[in-house]
Amino acid sequence: MDHSYLELSHVEKTHRTGAIDTPVLRDLSVAFRRGSFNTIVGPSGCGKSTLLALIGALDRPDSGSITLEGFDLARADRAALSAYRRHKVGFVFQSYNLLRSLSAVENVEAALQFSELAPKERRAHALESLAAVGLPDIASKLPHQLSGGQQQRVAIARAIVRRPALLLADEPTGNLDREAGARVFATLSELQRSLGVTCIMVTHDNELAASTDNMIRMLNGRIVDA
């Protein structure tokens, strides 16, 4: 495994609620190789989503290091972390988080709002991303006119439109029926291969997880199998 690409070393994270401390990640170390499809499985509350949030710089570890090609998220300042989230990472969540008043293509374009692209280029990139997730004909439709699976694929198109190095997906099939979930997973798999992106997906579906490059099992804030 290429430990120099993305590596977490001795990561600790505790959630604090008032005077109560709840350890979430405990001395966690794991590495991901470039261009791989990884899944994280384990029971609810074992720290899967927290781990993903730390990799995506949505939160900071209490101790330990998270290093992507020599860039340590744990020690970076806020401006550097903001740039990392904007340029390096695409996020897909269980809830699609689409803006209801915007069309599908406008939702994808929203991810390019702060880019230096001209409006025509932003639209072209957004349409290209919709085509990449198998939805070239729904650009003008509003979210309520789309099925759950289609909405999630629009969310994936939004996540990849900036061509991130990392694609982080937190239970992307969790709100979908079996058929729609399988289509969303197939879309992620196809994109991971075609774009060469490193994908890390949290899931409760062990069958899907077993078909990826690397399945990581978590229990009580620790890696028990990788």
DOSELUM-536175 format. One line per field, with one value per residue: x, y, z of N, C-alpha, C, O in turn; residue number from 1. Coordinates in steps of 0.05 Angstrom, whole numbers, plus 5000, padded with zeros to 4 digits. Atoms other than C-alpha are relative to their C-alpha. Example, Ala and Ser with C-alpha at 12.3 -4.5 7.8 and 13.67 -1.06 7.14 Angstrom:
<domis>
n_u (5018  4984);
n_v (4976  4976);
n_w (5000  4999);
ca_u (5246  5273);
ca_v (4910  4979);
ca_w (5156  5143);
c_u (5018  4985);
c_v (5024  5022);
c_w (5000  5014);
o_u (5039  4995);
o_v (5024  5044);
o_w (5013  5018);
resi (1  2);
</domis>
This chain:
<domis>
n_u (5017  4985  5006  4993  5022  5017  4993  5007  4982  5006  5021  5019  5020  5020  5022  5006  5026  4999  4978  4997  4982  5005  4979  5012  4978  4980  4974  5007  4980  5008  4990  5015  4983  5010  5017  5014  5027  4999  5025  4997  5024  5000  5026  5006  4986  4973  4981  4996  5005  4980  4975  5003  4999  4972  4986  5010  4994  5024  4994  4971  4995  4988  4972  4994  4995  5014  4981  5005  4977  4983  5016  5012  5025  5002  4983  5005  5017  5027  5000  4990  5020  5021  4991  5000  5028  5010  4985  4991  5020  5028  5016  5027  5012  5024  5020  4989  4993  5004  5016  5026  5009  4981  5002  4978  4975  4993  4989  4972  4984  4996  4974  4979  5006  4976  4979  4993  5011  5021  5027  5004  4983  5013  5023  4990  4989  5022  5014  4982  5002  5026  4997  4982  5015  5022  5025  4996  5026  5016  4987  5018  5020  4996  4997  5025  5008  4981  5001  4979  4975  4991  4990  4974  4981  4994  4982  4973  4990  4991  4975  4978  4998  4974  4980  4985  4982  5014  5029  5009  5029  5010  5026  5014  5023  5016  5028  5010  5007  4977  4993  4988  4975  4981  4993  4982  4974  4987  4991  4976  4979  4992  4986  4975  4982  4996  4986  4976  5003  5000  5027  5003  5029  5011  5024  5008  5005  4975  4998  4987  4973  4982  4993  4982  4971  4991  5021  4988  5020  4996  5015  4993  4980  4975  4999  4996  4992  4996);
n_v (4976  4975  4986  4972  4984  4990  5016  4991  5013  4997  4979  5001  4980  5002  4981  4989  4989  4990  5012  5028  5006  5026  5007  5009  5013  5007  5008  5012  4997  5014  4987  5005  4996  4983  5012  5025  4998  5010  4998  5001  5012  5004  4993  4971  4989  5010  4979  5000  4974  4982  5004  4987  4971  4992  5002  4978  4974  4988  5000  5005  5020  4990  5006  5017  4986  5008  4989  5005  4992  4983  4978  5011  4986  4995  4977  4979  4978  5000  4993  5023  5021  4991  5006  5030  5009  4989  5009  5027  5019  4999  5013  5010  5007  5017  4981  4990  4972  4984  4975  5007  4980  5001  5024  5019  4988  4978  5012  5009  4975  4986  5008  4985  4972  4984  5007  4979  5006  4983  5013  5021  5023  5013  5015  5023  5020  5012  5019  5023  5016  5014  5022  5020  5016  5013  4984  4977  4989  4989  4976  4978  5009  4992  5025  5014  5015  5022  5021  4998  5008  4979  4978  5007  4999  4971  4993  5010  4982  4976  5006  5005  4980  4986  5020  5002  5023  5018  4999  5011  5006  5009  5014  4988  5016  5005  4992  5010  5029  5016  4995  4974  5000  5014  4982  4980  5012  5005  4974  4993  5018  4993  4975  5004  5012  4983  4975  5006  4987  5017  4999  5012  5000  5013  5015  5022  5022  5016  5012  4980  4995  5023  4999  4977  5007  5002  4997  4995  5004  4985  5007  4984  4979  5011  5018  5028  5016  4983);
n_w (5000  5001  4975  5002  5012  4978  4976  4974  4980  4971  4998  4978  5001  4979  5001  4974  4997  4973  4984  5007  5022  5012  5020  5025  5014  4980  5011  5026  5021  5024  5024  5025  5023  5020  5021  4990  4990  4973  4985  4971  4989  4971  4988  4995  4977  4997  5008  5029  5011  4989  5015  5026  4995  4995  5026  5016  4987  4989  4972  4994  4979  4975  5002  5023  5025  5024  5020  5029  5016  4985  4988  4975  4993  4971  4993  5020  4990  5011  5028  5015  4999  5018  5027  5003  5005  5026  5024  4999  4990  5007  4979  5005  4974  5001  5010  5025  4996  5024  4996  5013  5020  5023  5017  4996  5010  4983  4975  5005  5004  4975  4990  5015  4996  4994  5019  5019  5026  5011  4998  5021  4992  4977  5010  5016  4980  4986  5018  5003  4975  5001  5019  4988  4982  5015  4999  5018  5010  4979  4991  4994  4980  4972  4983  4994  5024  5003  4980  4980  5012  5018  4984  4989  5022  5004  4978  5007  5021  4987  4985  5018  5021  4997  5003  4975  4996  4981  5000  4974  5001  4974  5003  5023  5008  4976  5002  5025  5001  5009  5028  5003  4986  5016  5022  4990  4995  5026  5010  4985  5008  5027  4999  4986  5019  5024  4992  4984  4974  4977  4989  4973  4996  4976  5007  4983  5018  5002  5027  5016  4990  5007  5028  5005  4998  4972  4981  4974  4979  4976  4976  4976  5006  5009  5023  4992  5023  5023);
ca_u (5000  5025  5029  5054  4987  4936  4956  4925  4971  4950  4888  4846  4780  4733  4665  4649  4578  4579  4620  4614  4671  4656  4717  4700  4767  4821  4893  4870  4921  4904  4930  4897  4931  4922  4864  4832  4760  4755  4695  4689  4640  4620  4562  4528  4568  4635  4666  4658  4628  4675  4734  4707  4696  4768  4794  4751  4775  4705  4733  4802  4831  4850  4917  4953  4966  4926  4973  4956  5019  5058  5002  4982  4910  4919  4970  4944  4913  4842  4858  4897  4842  4790  4832  4840  4764  4752  4805  4820  4755  4686  4632  4570  4523  4464  4417  4425  4429  4405  4378  4304  4296  4354  4352  4398  4450  4447  4458  4521  4544  4538  4601  4639  4613  4681  4721  4755  4715  4671  4595  4594  4651  4616  4553  4594  4630  4564  4531  4592  4587  4513  4529  4584  4533  4484  4436  4448  4373  4351  4391  4331  4291  4282  4299  4226  4218  4273  4274  4317  4369  4371  4379  4437  4470  4462  4496  4553  4558  4564  4619  4661  4652  4716  4754  4775  4832  4788  4715  4684  4615  4578  4523  4506  4457  4426  4362  4351  4318  4362  4358  4371  4426  4460  4457  4488  4543  4556  4561  4612  4652  4652  4674  4727  4758  4749  4774  4827  4799  4811  4742  4727  4655  4621  4567  4526  4521  4574  4557  4574  4635  4663  4666  4712  4789  4794  4743  4760  4722  4714  4692  4691  4733  4787  4806  4797  4809  4838);
ca_v (5000  5070  5099  5165  5185  5189  5165  5172  5159  5151  5194  5209  5245  5258  5291  5337  5352  5398  5362  5295  5269  5212  5181  5169  5151  5116  5112  5100  5088  5070  5086  5091  5083  5131  5115  5061  5049  5040  5025  5034  4988  4976  4986  5053  5097  5064  5128  5117  5185  5221  5189  5213  5283  5286  5263  5316  5371  5383  5372  5366  5308  5319  5287  5247  5264  5261  5269  5275  5276  5310  5360  5348  5368  5365  5422  5464  5533  5550  5581  5520  5473  5515  5509  5434  5425  5468  5438  5368  5338  5322  5303  5260  5252  5207  5266  5295  5368  5395  5466  5457  5521  5504  5457  5396  5432  5493  5450  5421  5490  5515  5476  5520  5586  5609  5581  5625  5594  5636  5624  5585  5541  5528  5506  5461  5428  5417  5385  5341  5318  5302  5261  5225  5201  5178  5237  5279  5292  5319  5383  5429  5388  5411  5362  5347  5322  5270  5203  5194  5156  5210  5264  5226  5220  5296  5303  5259  5301  5362  5328  5310  5373  5404  5339  5327  5280  5250  5231  5220  5188  5180  5127  5150  5092  5096  5131  5089  5023  4965  4979  5053  5042  4992  5043  5097  5050  5030  5104  5116  5055  5076  5147  5123  5082  5132  5193  5157  5189  5159  5142  5128  5108  5094  5041  4991  4947  4893  4863  4928  4938  4869  4887  4947  4948  4954  4942  4971  4947  4992  4977  5024  5077  5030  4994  4920  4896  4931);
ca_w (5000  4983  5053  5027  4994  5051  5120  5188  5247  5320  5311  5372  5374  5433  5428  5485  5507  5567  5620  5586  5542  5494  5460  5387  5354  5394  5370  5299  5244  5172  5102  5034  4967  4910  4862  4906  4925  5000  5044  5119  5155  5227  5275  5287  5333  5320  5291  5216  5200  5247  5211  5144  5172  5195  5127  5094  5142  5167  5237  5270  5309  5382  5369  5315  5242  5177  5118  5044  5002  5057  5076  5149  5161  5236  5235  5177  5189  5171  5104  5082  5105  5067  5004  5015  5020  4959  4913  4938  4965  4939  4989  4981  5040  5057  5048  4979  5002  4936  4933  4918  4878  4830  4771  4769  4727  4771  4833  4801  4779  4850  4867  4817  4846  4870  4812  4760  4704  4659  4664  4598  4623  4689  4652  4605  4664  4700  4640  4630  4703  4695  4634  4673  4724  4670  4674  4611  4600  4667  4670  4673  4724  4796  4853  4868  4797  4807  4842  4904  4864  4811  4864  4895  4827  4817  4885  4860  4797  4841  4882  4821  4779  4808  4795  4867  4888  4943  4939  5008  5011  5077  5071  4999  4990  5059  5038  4975  4958  4936  4862  4867  4917  4871  4814  4857  4879  4807  4789  4844  4822  4749  4766  4814  4758  4701  4740  4781  4844  4912  4940  5014  5028  5094  5088  5127  5065  5073  5005  4970  5013  4997  4923  4932  4933  5009  5063  5131  5193  5253  5324  5384  5349  5325  5261  5272  5201  5140);
c_u (5018  4993  5005  4977  4982  5004  4990  5016  4993  4980  4982  4980  4979  4979  4993  4972  4998  5024  5005  5018  4994  5022  4987  5021  5023  5025  4997  5021  4991  5011  4983  5019  4986  4982  4986  4972  4999  4973  5006  4974  5003  4974  4997  5015  5029  5021  5004  4997  5019  5027  4998  5001  5028  5016  4992  5005  4975  5003  5030  5003  5011  5030  5004  5003  4982  5014  4992  5024  5017  4985  4986  4976  4999  5015  4996  4983  4974  4999  5009  4980  4976  5008  5001  4972  4990  5013  5005  4978  4973  4984  4973  4989  4975  4976  5012  5009  5000  4983  4974  4992  5018  4996  5024  5026  5009  5011  5029  5018  5006  5027  5023  4997  5024  5024  5005  4988  4979  4973  4995  5016  4988  4977  5010  5011  4977  4985  5017  4999  4974  5001  5017  4986  4975  4975  5003  4974  4984  5010  4981  4980  5007  5002  4975  4990  5017  4995  5023  5027  5011  5011  5028  5021  5006  5020  5029  5012  5011  5027  5024  5006  5026  5023  5018  5019  4987  4970  4991  4970  4991  4972  4984  4976  4980  4971  4986  4992  5023  5008  5013  5027  5022  5009  5018  5028  5015  5011  5026  5024  5011  5017  5027  5021  5007  5016  5026  4999  5002  4973  5000  4970  4993  4974  4993  4996  5025  5003  5013  5029  5019  5009  5020  5029  5008  4977  5012  4978  5008  4983  5011  5023  5027  4997  5005  5008  5002  5016);
c_v (5025  5017  5030  5017  5011  4981  5013  4985  5008  5023  4995  5022  4995  5021  5009  5013  5010  4989  4971  4997  4972  4994  4987  4984  4996  4989  4986  5006  4984  5016  4992  5005  5017  4984  4975  5007  4986  5003  4996  4989  4996  5009  5029  5009  4991  5020  5003  5029  5021  4997  5014  5030  5010  5000  5023  5028  5015  5002  4994  4978  5014  4996  4980  5017  4988  5013  4991  5011  5021  5024  4989  5017  5008  5025  5023  5022  5000  5006  4976  4977  5007  4994  4970  4990  5009  4987  4970  4979  5005  4984  4991  4990  4983  5016  5015  5029  5016  5024  4997  5019  5000  4975  4982  5012  5023  4991  4992  5025  5014  4993  5016  5030  5017  4993  5024  4995  5020  4986  4977  4975  4985  4983  4975  4979  4986  4980  4975  4982  4985  4977  4977  4982  4988  5016  5024  5014  5013  5027  5022  4993  5010  4974  4985  4984  4975  4979  5004  4992  5021  5024  4994  5001  5029  5009  4990  5017  5026  4996  4997  5023  5015  4980  4997  4976  4979  5003  4985  4998  4988  4988  5010  4984  4996  5007  4987  4971  4985  5006  5027  5002  4986  5018  5022  4989  4995  5026  5008  4983  5008  5026  4997  4989  5020  5026  4995  5012  4979  5003  4986  5003  4986  4987  4979  4975  4984  4987  5019  5004  4978  5001  5022  4991  4994  5005  5002  4997  5016  4989  5016  5019  4990  4985  4972  4982  5019  4985);
c_w (5000  5025  4998  4989  5022  5023  5025  5021  5028  5005  5023  4996  5022  4995  5028  5000  5029  5015  4993  4976  4990  4980  4975  4984  5020  4986  4973  4979  4976  4976  4976  4976  4979  4980  5008  5009  5027  5013  5030  5011  5030  5011  5004  5025  5004  4991  4970  4988  5011  4985  4973  5003  5004  4974  4982  5012  5009  5031  5003  5021  5026  5000  4976  4975  4978  4977  4972  4985  5014  5014  5025  5008  5029  5008  4981  5012  4985  4971  4983  5000  4981  4971  4994  4994  4973  4976  5000  5005  4988  5020  4989  5027  4996  4990  4977  5001  4974  5007  4984  4978  4975  4984  5006  4991  5017  5027  4996  4997  5026  5012  4987  5005  5004  4983  4982  4972  4992  5002  4980  5007  5023  4991  4985  5019  5014  4983  4995  5024  5001  4981  5012  5020  4987  5000  4981  4993  5022  5010  5010  5022  5028  5016  5005  4977  4995  5021  5020  4988  4980  5015  5011  4978  4992  5022  4994  4978  5011  5014  4982  4980  5002  4997  5025  5000  5017  4996  5025  5000  5026  4997  4975  4991  5023  4998  4975  5002  4987  4972  4996  5013  4984  4976  5009  5006  4974  4988  5014  4990  4972  5000  5013  4981  4978  5007  5016  5027  5022  5015  5027  5006  5026  4992  5021  4983  4996  4973  4981  5007  4991  4971  4994  5005  5029  5019  5028  5021  5024  5023  5023  4994  4991  4974  5010  4977  4976  4979);
o_u (5038  4974  4998  4978  4982  4999  4995  5018  4994  4984  4972  4986  4969  4986  4990  4966  4994  5047  5022  5013  4992  5022  4970  5015  5030  5025  5007  5029  4983  5015  4972  5034  4961  4990  4979  4965  5003  4959  5024  4952  5025  4958  5016  5016  5041  5045  5021  5015  5027  5040  5018  5013  5035  5032  5009  4996  4975  4987  5043  4986  5022  5045  4985  5000  4977  5012  4989  5027  5025  4997  4968  4979  4988  5009  5009  4966  4970  4983  4998  4977  4965  4991  4994  4968  4976  4999  5008  4981  4964  4993  4960  5002  4965  4961  5035  5027  5016  4966  4975  4977  5012  4989  5043  5046  5033  5029  5046  5040  5027  5039  5045  5009  5025  5046  4990  4994  4965  4972  4985  5007  4989  4973  4999  5006  4978  4978  5006  4999  4973  4989  5011  4994  4957  4953  5000  4975  4961  5003  4987  4964  5031  4992  4975  4972  5013  4986  5041  5047  5035  5032  5045  5044  5029  5038  5048  5036  5031  5044  5046  5026  5036  5046  5042  5015  4991  4960  4995  4956  5001  4953  4961  4959  4961  4954  4963  5002  5043  5032  5033  5045  5045  5032  5037  5048  5039  5032  5045  5046  5035  5037  5047  5044  5030  5032  5042  5020  4995  4967  5011  4959  5002  4957  5011  4989  5042  5026  5030  5047  5043  5028  5027  5034  5024  4965  5028  4957  5031  4962  5035  5042  5046  4975  5024  5016  4984  5022);
o_v (5026  5032  5045  5042  5035  4957  5037  4960  5032  5040  4973  5044  4972  5045  4993  5030  4994  4993  4959  5009  4953  5006  4970  4962  5014  4967  4964  5029  4960  5040  4970  5025  5018  4963  4958  5030  4961  5023  4981  5001  4997  5023  5044  4995  4998  5016  5018  5038  5039  5017  5027  5044  5032  5018  5034  5048  5039  5016  4986  4976  5036  5012  4969  5041  4964  5037  4968  5035  5041  5038  4971  5041  5029  5037  5044  5017  4985  4994  4971  4964  4990  4985  4962  4974  4994  4983  4958  4956  5028  4962  5005  4974  4980  5008  5024  5037  5034  5023  4994  5011  5015  4954  4990  5011  5027  5003  4996  5026  5028  5010  5016  5047  5040  5001  5044  5010  5031  4961  4956  4953  4960  4960  4953  4955  4962  4959  4953  4957  4962  4956  4954  4959  4978  5005  5047  5036  5020  5036  5036  5010  5012  4953  4960  4967  4961  4985  5019  5005  5025  5036  5011  5009  5035  5025  5003  5023  5036  5013  5003  5022  5026  4988  5003  4957  4955  5025  4961  5017  4966  5003  5017  4994  4981  4995  4995  4956  4997  5009  5029  5015  4996  5017  5029  5002  4999  5026  5017  4993  5008  5028  5009  4998  5024  5035  5013  5016  4956  5025  4964  5025  4963  4999  4970  4953  4991  4983  5012  5005  4984  4988  5026  4968  4977  5026  4985  5010  5016  4979  5017  5022  5006  4976  4967  4959  5035  4996);
o_w (5014  5025  5015  4989  5026  5022  5030  5019  5035  5022  5027  4988  5024  4991  5046  4984  5048  5006  5005  4955  5006  4958  4977  4974  5034  4975  4969  4975  4979  4978  4975  4976  4978  4971  4991  5015  5028  5009  5037  5007  5041  4997  5004  5045  5024  4994  4961  4974  4996  4979  4964  4986  4995  4969  4967  5000  5010  5044  4985  5038  5024  5012  4966  4975  4978  4973  4967  4983  5003  5030  5022  5016  5036  5029  4985  5030  4966  4956  4962  4980  4968  4955  4972  4976  4960  4956  4979  4999  4985  5028  4973  5041  4974  4973  4979  4987  4970  5024  4959  4960  4956  4995  5020  5006  5021  5039  5014  5007  5028  5027  4997  4991  4994  4989  4982  4953  5009  5003  4987  5003  5024  5000  4988  5015  5019  4993  4994  5021  5010  4986  5006  5024  5001  4996  4989  4982  5017  5032  5029  5030  5035  5008  5004  4980  4975  5043  5015  4993  4979  5008  5012  4983  4983  5016  5001  4978  5002  5014  4990  4966  4982  5002  5024  4984  5014  4995  5028  4995  5034  4995  4978  4976  5020  5012  4969  5019  4978  4966  4982  5003  4983  4968  4995  5000  4972  4976  5000  4987  4967  4986  5005  4981  4971  4991  5019  5040  5018  5024  5030  5009  5031  4978  5035  4993  4980  4964  4965  4990  4985  4964  4971  5014  5034  5019  5037  5019  5033  5018  5028  5011  4989  4968  5024  4981  4971  4958);
resi (1  2  3  4  5  6  7  8  9  10  11  12  13  14  15  16  17  18  19  20  21  22  23  24  25  26  27  28  29  30  31  32  33  34  35  36  37  38  39  40  41  42  43  44  45  46  47  48  49  50  51  52  53  54  55  56  57  58  59  60  61  62  63  64  65  66  67  68  69  70  71  72  73  74  75  76  77  78  79  80  81  82  83  84  85  86  87  88  89  90  91  92  93  94  95  96  97  98  99  100  101  102  103  104  105  106  107  108  109  110  111  112  113  114  115  116  117  118  119  120  121  122  123  124  125  126  127  128  129  130  131  132  133  134  135  136  137  138  139  140  141  142  143  144  145  146  147  148  149  150  151  152  153  154  155  156  157  158  159  160  161  162  163  164  165  166  167  168  169  170  171  172  173  174  175  176  177  178  179  180  181  182  183  184  185  186  187  188  189  190  191  192  193  194  195  196  197  198  199  200  201  202  203  204  205  206  207  208  209  210  211  212  213  214  215  216  217  218  219  220  221  222  223  224  225  226);
</domis>
